[in-house]
Amino acid sequence: YGYRRVQVWLKATYNLHFNHKRIQRLMGELGIKAIIRRKRPYYGKKEAYVISDNHLNRDFQASKPNEKWVTDITYLIFNGQRLYLSAIKDLYNNEIVAYEISRRNDLKLVLDTLKKARKKRNVKGILLHSDQGFQYTSRQYNQLLKKYQMKASMSRKGNCWDNACIESFFSHFKSECFHLYSFRTADEVKFAVRKYIHFYNHQRFQKKLNNLSPYKYRTQVA
């Protein structure tokens, strides 16, 4: 946390009120620094098969839960191994609705994530935005969206900013959790992902959510 988030945390957790400049000064004296997120490099995508229009069009605001979702995959490299994390995020409150982890970056990973989300929420009518990765442009994925009565939206080819909000979550996870530890096994990574997503959804307050966690914002405001 930076000094401004520490100020909010002290107030919310312990009802302590300190000037942000004092907190900044004390953090400097103690050598406490906020973790700076590293930018994720962007790599070109494969040729598309089924392309949907960019209906989201960088409008990352939603007026209610389960109106607009975004999804993507990131890789996790550890101890000479690699895992792939697929996640779906609700733009209403930035909550991670569902996620899956696999050793293979394949269609099954994406389908399993979508199926898990459907078990948790009423998905009818939801706009689900992704990039033009081969999984999302596959016929099987688009047929499943049609079956669930969901509407597909896709980023323009080669434009990572069209899906920046889900990239932001992956960046937070890596800088606040994954890059801080030396993982030896896949089970350790999976445990860390599970713990962090629970923390992110239920405890990690966000300024844009009135300093509430995604879960509290959905249950108190929606």
C-alpha positions in Angstrom: 0.0 0.0 0.0 1.1 3.6 -0.6 0.6 6.3 2.0 -2.9 7.2 0.9 -4.2 3.6 1.0 -2.5 3.2 4.4 -4.4 6.3 5.6 -7.7 4.7 4.4 -6.8 1.3 5.9 -6.0 2.8 9.3 -9.3 4.6 9.4 -11.4 1.7 8.2 -9.7 -1.0 10.3 -8.7 0.8 13.6 -10.7 4.1 13.4 -7.4 6.0 13.5 -7.2 9.4 11.8 -3.8 10.6 10.6 -2.8 13.2 8.1 -1.6 11.6 4.9 1.6 13.8 5.0 2.5 12.4 8.4 2.0 8.8 7.2 4.1 9.6 4.1 6.9 11.0 6.3 6.8 8.0 8.8 6.8 5.5 5.9 9.9 7.3 4.5 11.7 7.2 7.9 10.9 3.5 8.3 11.9 2.7 4.7 8.5 1.4 3.8 7.7 1.8 0.1 4.6 0.9 -2.0 5.0 -1.9 -4.5 5.2 -0.5 -8.0 3.4 -2.6 -10.5 5.5 -3.6 -13.6 3.8 -3.1 -17.0 2.9 -6.3 -18.7 4.4 -6.6 -22.2 1.8 -7.1 -25.0 2.3 -9.8 -27.6 0.4 -10.1 -30.9 -2.6 -12.4 -31.2 -3.2 -15.3 -33.6 -5.5 -15.0 -36.6 -9.1 -14.9 -35.6 -11.8 -17.4 -36.6 -15.0 -15.9 -35.3 -14.8 -12.2 -34.6 -17.3 -10.1 -32.6 -17.5 -6.3 -32.7 -16.0 -4.3 -29.9 -19.4 -3.6 -28.2 -17.7 -2.6 -24.9 -15.6 0.1 -26.7 -13.6 0.9 -23.5 -16.8 1.7 -21.6 -15.6 0.1 -18.4 -18.6 1.3 -16.3 -21.6 -0.9 -15.4 -24.8 0.3 -13.8 -25.6 -3.1 -12.1 -24.0 -6.4 -11.4 -23.8 -9.0 -14.2 -24.2 -6.4 -16.9 -20.6 -6.3 -18.3 -17.9 -8.9 -17.8 -14.4 -9.0 -19.1 -12.1 -12.0 -19.3 -8.5 -12.9 -20.2 -5.7 -15.3 -19.5 -2.2 -14.6 -18.0 0.7 -16.9 -17.5 2.5 -17.7 -14.2 6.1 -18.8 -14.4 7.7 -20.4 -11.4 10.5 -22.9 -10.6 11.0 -23.7 -14.3 7.3 -24.4 -14.8 4.3 -22.5 -16.2 0.6 -22.2 -15.3 -2.1 -20.3 -17.0 -4.7 -18.3 -15.1 -8.1 -17.6 -16.7 -10.4 -15.1 -15.0 -13.7 -13.3 -15.4 -14.3 -9.9 -13.9 -17.5 -8.0 -13.3 -17.1 -4.4 -14.3 -19.8 -3.2 -11.9 -17.6 -3.8 -8.8 -14.4 -5.3 -10.2 -15.2 -8.6 -8.5 -13.6 -11.8 -9.9 -16.6 -13.9 -10.7 -14.8 -17.1 -11.7 -11.3 -18.3 -12.4 -9.5 -21.5 -13.5 -5.9 -22.6 -13.5 -4.3 -25.0 -16.0 -0.9 -26.1 -17.3 -2.3 -25.7 -20.8 -3.4 -22.5 -22.5 -6.2 -24.1 -24.4 -9.9 -23.9 -25.2 -10.8 -26.1 -22.3 -9.4 -23.6 -19.8 -11.6 -20.8 -21.2 -14.7 -23.0 -21.4 -14.3 -24.2 -17.8 -14.0 -20.7 -16.6 -17.2 -19.7 -18.3 -19.0 -22.7 -17.1 -18.0 -22.0 -13.5 -19.2 -18.4 -13.8 -22.6 -19.6 -15.0 -22.9 -21.8 -11.9 -22.5 -18.8 -9.7 -24.5 -16.1 -11.6 -27.5 -15.6 -13.9 -25.5 -15.0 -17.1 -28.4 -14.3 -19.5 -27.9 -11.0 -21.4 -24.4 -10.3 -20.0 -21.9 -8.7 -22.3 -18.6 -10.7 -22.1 -15.6 -8.9 -23.5 -12.3 -10.6 -24.4 -9.4 -10.1 -26.7 -9.0 -12.0 -30.0 -7.2 -15.0 -28.6 -7.8 -18.2 -30.4 -9.9 -19.6 -27.6 -12.3 -16.7 -27.7 -12.6 -16.7 -31.5 -13.3 -20.5 -31.6 -16.7 -21.7 -32.7 -17.1 -23.8 -29.6 -16.7 -20.8 -27.3 -19.0 -18.6 -29.3 -21.6 -21.4 -29.5 -21.5 -21.7 -25.7 -22.1 -17.9 -25.3 -25.1 -18.3 -27.6 -26.4 -21.2 -25.6 -26.1 -19.2 -22.4 -27.7 -16.2 -24.1 -24.7 -14.0 -23.6 -23.3 -11.3 -26.0 -19.7 -11.5 -27.1 -17.5 -8.4 -27.5 -13.9 -8.4 -28.6 -11.0 -6.0 -28.5 -9.6 -4.7 -31.7 -6.7 -6.7 -33.0 -3.4 -5.8 -31.4 -4.9 -3.2 -29.0 -4.4 -4.3 -25.4 -6.0 -1.1 -24.0 -9.4 -2.3 -25.1 -9.3 -4.9 -22.3 -7.1 -2.9 -19.8 -9.4 -3.5 -16.8 -8.8 -7.3 -16.6 -5.1 -6.7 -17.2 -5.1 -4.4 -14.2 -6.3 -7.2 -12.0 -3.6 -9.5 -13.2 -1.0 -6.8 -12.6 -2.2 -6.3 -9.0 -2.1 -10.0 -8.3 1.4 -10.4 -9.6 2.8 -7.3 -7.9 1.0 -7.8 -4.6 1.3 -11.6 -4.4 2.9 -13.7 -7.1 6.2 -11.9 -7.5 6.8 -11.6 -3.8 7.3 -15.4 -3.2 9.4 -18.2 -4.7 6.9 -21.0 -5.5 8.1 -24.5 -5.8 5.0 -26.4 -6.8 1.8 -25.9 -8.8 -0.2 -26.6 -5.7 1.5 -23.7 -3.9 0.7 -21.4 -6.8 -2.9 -22.5 -6.9 -3.2 -21.9 -3.1 -1.8 -18.4 -3.5 -4.2 -17.6 -6.3 -7.2 -18.8 -4.3 -6.1 -16.8 -1.2 -5.4 -13.6 -3.1 -8.7 -13.7 -5.1 -10.6 -14.1 -1.8 -8.7 -11.2 -0.3 -9.2 -9.1 -3.5 -12.9 -9.8 -3.5 -13.7 -9.5 0.2 -11.0 -7.3 1.8 -9.1 -5.2 -0.7 -10.9 -1.9 -0.7 -10.9 0.2 -3.9 -11.1 4.0 -4.1 -13.5 3.9 -7.0 -15.8 1.7 -4.9 -16.1 4.2 -2.1 -13.3 2.5 -0.3 -15.2 -0.8 -0.1 -14.2 -4.2 -1.2 -15.9 -5.6 -4.4 -18.0 -7.9 -2.3 -19.1 -5.2 0.2 -19.9 -2.8 -2.6 -22.1 -5.4 -4.4 -24.0 -6.3 -1.2 -24.3 -2.9 0.3 -24.8 -0.7 -2.8 -26.3 -2.8 -5.5 
